[in-house]
Amino acid sequence: MGLQASCRTAPDSEPVMKELKADMNAIIVTGGKQYKVAEGDVVYIEKLDQEAGDTVKFDQVLAVIDGEKATFGAPTVAGASVEATVVKNGKGKKIRIFKYNPKKGYRKRQGHRQPYTKVEIGKISV
């Protein structure tokens, strides 16, 4: 009863290296958070007061990376902006909060759904 361990490899089993995109990337600030975005990306950000289909312009751009050339702001890049289109507004998954003090009879259950805005990044301009 000889059990043999077989190591099968795919015919093209070379290490996979991710190619760097030559696209333009930007780091933007919205809702107190920073996001690295590229043209065509879909990003979930903190809720904005915009309706689906509206165009949003992000002026707080911390950095713009264009291939080998990078521009960093102090604190923001002057004249740079990122345009995006609002896809939809929604709420995230429910999280449960349970507070409990032992021997005191204190128990509190609470739920929360964080609102978000789904945006599609359109144009990055410097």
Summary of the structure (lengths in Angstrom):
residues: 126
radius of gyration: 22.9
end to end distance: 69.1
largest distance: 73.3
contacts: 272
relative contact order: 0.24
helix: 0%
strand: 54%
